Amino acid sequence: MYKKFVITLISIFLLSFNAIAGSSGELVLSENEKPKKIKDCFEKLNRATFSFNQGLDRAIISPIAKGYRKLPDPIQKGTGNAVKNLSTLITIPNNVLQGDIKTAAINTGRLVVNTTVGLLGIIDVANKIGFPKYVKEDYGQTLGAWGVGPGCYLVLPVLGPSTIRDTAGSFANVLGGDPWYNASIHGNNEFLNEGVFLTSKALSGIEFRANNIESLDNLEKNSVDFYASVKSLYLQDRENKIENQNRGNIEVIYKNEEDWEEIDNQ
């Protein structure tokens, strides 16, 4: 019982990371656009947690990500494809909950093709044969689409920026929303156990972190208040994803909870 409880807590954190990572890691902002005002009710605690996350990143996460990036490109690409394929299991029910049945059908087809012909998603066959671009959805986005406000801004240990709504959405994954979680943790299949589930979620975080190691350093060096910069970018990212927007002249690629890169598209 205790083991299952610990696994569930760890899973909540790892699933939260995937929600934070967003749709394919991409974020688009306009140059002068600012996120809607959201209260930072726990700023002192948030800043302390943010500092803790920075130390953890320097000591553990970043070194692991750098080691991962030294692996051969085919291994990195295959891992990224497989993780992306698994994330479809969360996106599909959220497509349905948001009333987007057409996209749910497309993503179901994508999942079937990549899991079978694509060798469990290692090869993105769906992309090669012309499926529309995959856009990740999560329960936090669904709650937002239903009109639920974000609540206060939060910085979670290890995971970084979130809101009360997005954190609550992460719990929905564990409470029956993630088929991959249910099959692994509650199933009796020897090939789908909690170890496999947690490994897949950890690889998701490492893969996102490794893709853009330089971004964190660049943003930190160029920010007067690094905490405020990360908060502003995260909140605008979530706002855009909920509204399914894709606009602006500055593309900001978000690879993990504290890892952003601004690229001028002009």
Contacts in CASP RR format, 6 or more apart in sequence:
PFRMAT RR
TARGET T0000
AUTHOR 0000-0000-0000
METHOD contacts of the structure
MODEL  1
MYKKFVITLISIFLLSFNAIAGSSGELVLSENEKPKKIKDCFEKLNRATF
SFNQGLDRAIISPIAKGYRKLPDPIQKGTGNAVKNLSTLITIPNNVLQGD
IKTAAINTGRLVVNTTVGLLGIIDVANKIGFPKYVKEDYGQTLGAWGVGP
GCYLVLPVLGPSTIRDTAGSFANVLGGDPWYNASIHGNNEFLNEGVFLTS
KALSGIEFRANNIESLDNLEKNSVDFYASVKSLYLQDRENKIENQNRGNI
EVIYKNEEDWEEIDNQ
4 185 0 8 1.000
7 185 0 8 1.000
7 194 0 8 1.000
7 198 0 8 1.000
8 174 0 8 1.000
8 185 0 8 1.000
10 198 0 8 1.000
11 173 0 8 1.000
11 174 0 8 1.000
11 181 0 8 1.000
11 185 0 8 1.000
11 197 0 8 1.000
11 198 0 8 1.000
11 201 0 8 1.000
12 170 0 8 1.000
12 171 0 8 1.000
12 173 0 8 1.000
12 174 0 8 1.000
13 156 0 8 1.000
13 157 0 8 1.000
13 158 0 8 1.000
13 159 0 8 1.000
14 198 0 8 1.000
14 201 0 8 1.000
14 202 0 8 1.000
14 204 0 8 1.000
14 205 0 8 1.000
15 90 0 8 1.000
15 170 0 8 1.000
15 173 0 8 1.000
15 174 0 8 1.000
15 178 0 8 1.000
15 181 0 8 1.000
15 201 0 8 1.000
16 156 0 8 1.000
16 159 0 8 1.000
16 162 0 8 1.000
16 166 0 8 1.000
16 167 0 8 1.000
16 170 0 8 1.000
17 158 0 8 1.000
17 159 0 8 1.000
17 201 0 8 1.000
17 204 0 8 1.000
17 205 0 8 1.000
17 208 0 8 1.000
17 256 0 8 1.000
17 257 0 8 1.000
18 87 0 8 1.000
18 90 0 8 1.000
18 136 0 8 1.000
18 138 0 8 1.000
18 201 0 8 1.000
18 204 0 8 1.000
18 205 0 8 1.000
19 138 0 8 1.000
19 139 0 8 1.000
19 140 0 8 1.000
19 141 0 8 1.000
19 162 0 8 1.000
19 166 0 8 1.000
19 169 0 8 1.000
19 170 0 8 1.000
19 173 0 8 1.000
20 159 0 8 1.000
20 160 0 8 1.000
20 161 0 8 1.000
20 162 0 8 1.000
20 166 0 8 1.000
20 234 0 8 1.000
20 256 0 8 1.000
20 257 0 8 1.000
21 136 0 8 1.000
21 204 0 8 1.000
21 205 0 8 1.000
21 208 0 8 1.000
21 254 0 8 1.000
21 255 0 8 1.000
21 256 0 8 1.000
22 136 0 8 1.000
22 138 0 8 1.000
22 237 0 8 1.000
22 241 0 8 1.000
22 254 0 8 1.000
23 134 0 8 1.000
23 135 0 8 1.000
23 136 0 8 1.000
23 137 0 8 1.000
23 241 0 8 1.000
24 84 0 8 1.000
24 133 0 8 1.000
24 134 0 8 1.000
24 135 0 8 1.000
24 136 0 8 1.000
25 136 0 8 1.000
25 208 0 8 1.000
25 253 0 8 1.000
25 254 0 8 1.000
25 255 0 8 1.000
26 251 0 8 1.000
26 253 0 8 1.000
26 254 0 8 1.000
27 233 0 8 1.000
27 236 0 8 1.000
27 237 0 8 1.000
27 240 0 8 1.000
27 251 0 8 1.000
27 252 0 8 1.000
27 253 0 8 1.000
27 254 0 8 1.000
27 260 0 8 1.000
28 240 0 8 1.000
28 245 0 8 1.000
28 246 0 8 1.000
28 247 0 8 1.000
28 248 0 8 1.000
28 250 0 8 1.000
28 251 0 8 1.000
28 252 0 8 1.000
29 233 0 8 1.000
29 236 0 8 1.000
29 237 0 8 1.000
29 240 0 8 1.000
29 248 0 8 1.000
29 250 0 8 1.000
29 251 0 8 1.000
29 252 0 8 1.000
30 247 0 8 1.000
30 248 0 8 1.000
30 249 0 8 1.000
30 250 0 8 1.000
31 248 0 8 1.000
31 249 0 8 1.000
31 250 0 8 1.000
33 236 0 8 1.000
33 248 0 8 1.000
34 232 0 8 1.000
34 236 0 8 1.000
35 232 0 8 1.000
35 235 0 8 1.000
35 236 0 8 1.000
35 239 0 8 1.000
36 235 0 8 1.000
36 239 0 8 1.000
38 150 0 8 1.000
38 151 0 8 1.000
38 152 0 8 1.000
38 153 0 8 1.000
38 163 0 8 1.000
38 235 0 8 1.000
39 151 0 8 1.000
39 152 0 8 1.000
39 153 0 8 1.000
40 46 0 8 1.000
40 152 0 8 1.000
40 153 0 8 1.000
40 231 0 8 1.000
41 152 0 8 1.000
41 153 0 8 1.000
42 152 0 8 1.000
42 153 0 8 1.000
42 154 0 8 1.000
45 155 0 8 1.000
46 153 0 8 1.000
46 154 0 8 1.000
46 155 0 8 1.000
46 227 0 8 1.000
47 155 0 8 1.000
47 227 0 8 1.000
49 155 0 8 1.000
49 156 0 8 1.000
49 157 0 8 1.000
49 160 0 8 1.000
50 155 0 8 1.000
50 160 0 8 1.000
50 227 0 8 1.000
50 230 0 8 1.000
50 258 0 8 1.000
52 157 0 8 1.000
53 155 0 8 1.000
53 157 0 8 1.000
53 158 0 8 1.000
53 159 0 8 1.000
53 160 0 8 1.000
53 257 0 8 1.000
53 258 0 8 1.000
54 258 0 8 1.000
56 158 0 8 1.000
57 216 0 8 1.000
57 258 0 8 1.000
61 206 0 8 1.000
61 209 0 8 1.000
61 256 0 8 1.000
62 209 0 8 1.000
62 213 0 8 1.000
62 216 0 8 1.000
64 206 0 8 1.000
64 209 0 8 1.000
65 206 0 8 1.000
65 209 0 8 1.000
65 210 0 8 1.000
65 213 0 8 1.000
66 210 0 8 1.000
66 213 0 8 1.000
67 210 0 8 1.000
68 76 0 8 1.000
68 206 0 8 1.000
68 207 0 8 1.000
68 210 0 8 1.000
69 76 0 8 1.000
69 210 0 8 1.000
69 213 0 8 1.000
76 207 0 8 1.000
76 210 0 8 1.000
78 121 0 8 1.000
78 122 0 8 1.000
78 123 0 8 1.000
79 122 0 8 1.000
79 203 0 8 1.000
79 207 0 8 1.000
80 203 0 8 1.000
80 207 0 8 1.000
81 114 0 8 1.000
81 121 0 8 1.000
81 122 0 8 1.000
81 123 0 8 1.000
81 124 0 8 1.000
82 120 0 8 1.000
82 121 0 8 1.000
82 122 0 8 1.000
82 200 0 8 1.000
83 200 0 8 1.000
83 203 0 8 1.000
83 204 0 8 1.000
83 207 0 8 1.000
84 121 0 8 1.000
84 124 0 8 1.000
84 134 0 8 1.000
85 111 0 8 1.000
85 114 0 8 1.000
85 115 0 8 1.000
85 120 0 8 1.000
85 121 0 8 1.000
85 124 0 8 1.000
86 180 0 8 1.000
86 200 0 8 1.000
86 204 0 8 1.000
87 136 0 8 1.000
87 204 0 8 1.000
88 107 0 8 1.000
88 110 0 8 1.000
88 111 0 8 1.000
88 114 0 8 1.000
88 134 0 8 1.000
89 111 0 8 1.000
89 178 0 8 1.000
89 179 0 8 1.000
89 180 0 8 1.000
90 136 0 8 1.000
90 137 0 8 1.000
90 138 0 8 1.000
90 139 0 8 1.000
90 173 0 8 1.000
90 177 0 8 1.000
90 178 0 8 1.000
90 180 0 8 1.000
91 107 0 8 1.000
91 134 0 8 1.000
91 135 0 8 1.000
91 136 0 8 1.000
91 137 0 8 1.000
91 138 0 8 1.000
92 104 0 8 1.000
92 107 0 8 1.000
92 108 0 8 1.000
92 111 0 8 1.000
93 104 0 8 1.000
93 177 0 8 1.000
94 137 0 8 1.000
94 138 0 8 1.000
94 139 0 8 1.000
94 141 0 8 1.000
94 142 0 8 1.000
95 101 0 8 1.000
95 103 0 8 1.000
95 104 0 8 1.000
95 107 0 8 1.000
95 137 0 8 1.000
96 104 0 8 1.000
97 142 0 8 1.000
98 137 0 8 1.000
98 141 0 8 1.000
98 142 0 8 1.000
98 145 0 8 1.000
103 135 0 8 1.000
106 131 0 8 1.000
106 132 0 8 1.000
107 134 0 8 1.000
109 126 0 8 1.000
109 131 0 8 1.000
110 126 0 8 1.000
110 131 0 8 1.000
110 134 0 8 1.000
113 125 0 8 1.000
113 126 0 8 1.000
113 129 0 8 1.000
113 131 0 8 1.000
114 120 0 8 1.000
114 121 0 8 1.000
114 123 0 8 1.000
114 124 0 8 1.000
114 125 0 8 1.000
114 126 0 8 1.000
115 121 0 8 1.000
117 123 0 8 1.000
117 125 0 8 1.000
118 124 0 8 1.000
118 125 0 8 1.000
126 134 0 8 1.000
127 134 0 8 1.000
135 244 0 8 1.000
138 166 0 8 1.000
138 169 0 8 1.000
138 170 0 8 1.000
138 173 0 8 1.000
139 168 0 8 1.000
139 169 0 8 1.000
139 170 0 8 1.000
139 172 0 8 1.000
139 173 0 8 1.000
139 177 0 8 1.000
140 165 0 8 1.000
140 166 0 8 1.000
140 168 0 8 1.000
140 169 0 8 1.000
140 170 0 8 1.000
140 172 0 8 1.000
140 242 0 8 1.000
141 238 0 8 1.000
141 241 0 8 1.000
141 242 0 8 1.000
142 169 0 8 1.000
143 149 0 8 1.000
143 165 0 8 1.000
143 168 0 8 1.000
143 169 0 8 1.000
144 150 0 8 1.000
144 165 0 8 1.000
144 242 0 8 1.000
145 242 0 8 1.000
148 165 0 8 1.000
149 165 0 8 1.000
150 163 0 8 1.000
150 164 0 8 1.000
150 165 0 8 1.000
150 166 0 8 1.000
150 235 0 8 1.000
150 238 0 8 1.000
151 163 0 8 1.000
151 164 0 8 1.000
151 165 0 8 1.000
152 163 0 8 1.000
152 164 0 8 1.000
153 161 0 8 1.000
153 162 0 8 1.000
153 163 0 8 1.000
153 231 0 8 1.000
153 235 0 8 1.000
154 161 0 8 1.000
154 162 0 8 1.000
154 163 0 8 1.000
154 164 0 8 1.000
154 167 0 8 1.000
155 161 0 8 1.000
155 162 0 8 1.000
156 162 0 8 1.000
156 167 0 8 1.000
156 257 0 8 1.000
158 257 0 8 1.000
159 257 0 8 1.000
160 230 0 8 1.000
160 257 0 8 1.000
160 258 0 8 1.000
161 230 0 8 1.000
161 231 0 8 1.000
161 234 0 8 1.000
161 235 0 8 1.000
161 257 0 8 1.000
161 258 0 8 1.000
162 170 0 8 1.000
162 234 0 8 1.000
163 235 0 8 1.000
163 238 0 8 1.000
166 238 0 8 1.000
173 181 0 8 1.000
174 181 0 8 1.000
176 182 0 8 1.000
180 197 0 8 1.000
180 200 0 8 1.000
181 197 0 8 1.000
183 189 0 8 1.000
183 192 0 8 1.000
184 192 0 8 1.000
184 193 0 8 1.000
184 194 0 8 1.000
184 195 0 8 1.000
184 196 0 8 1.000
184 197 0 8 1.000
185 194 0 8 1.000
185 197 0 8 1.000
205 256 0 8 1.000
208 255 0 8 1.000
208 256 0 8 1.000
208 259 0 8 1.000
209 255 0 8 1.000
209 256 0 8 1.000
209 259 0 8 1.000
211 255 0 8 1.000
212 253 0 8 1.000
212 255 0 8 1.000
212 259 0 8 1.000
212 261 0 8 1.000
213 259 0 8 1.000
214 261 0 8 1.000
215 253 0 8 1.000
215 255 0 8 1.000
215 259 0 8 1.000
215 260 0 8 1.000
215 261 0 8 1.000
216 258 0 8 1.000
216 259 0 8 1.000
216 260 0 8 1.000
218 261 0 8 1.000
218 262 0 8 1.000
219 226 0 8 1.000
219 229 0 8 1.000
219 230 0 8 1.000
219 259 0 8 1.000
219 260 0 8 1.000
219 261 0 8 1.000
219 262 0 8 1.000
220 226 0 8 1.000
223 229 0 8 1.000
229 260 0 8 1.000
230 258 0 8 1.000
230 260 0 8 1.000
233 252 0 8 1.000
233 254 0 8 1.000
233 260 0 8 1.000
234 254 0 8 1.000
237 252 0 8 1.000
237 254 0 8 1.000
239 245 0 8 1.000
240 246 0 8 1.000
240 247 0 8 1.000
248 265 0 8 1.000
249 264 0 8 1.000
249 265 0 8 1.000
249 266 0 8 1.000
250 262 0 8 1.000
250 263 0 8 1.000
250 264 0 8 1.000
250 265 0 8 1.000
251 262 0 8 1.000
251 263 0 8 1.000
251 265 0 8 1.000
252 260 0 8 1.000
252 261 0 8 1.000
252 262 0 8 1.000
252 263 0 8 1.000
253 260 0 8 1.000
253 261 0 8 1.000
253 263 0 8 1.000
254 260 0 8 1.000
255 261 0 8 1.000
END
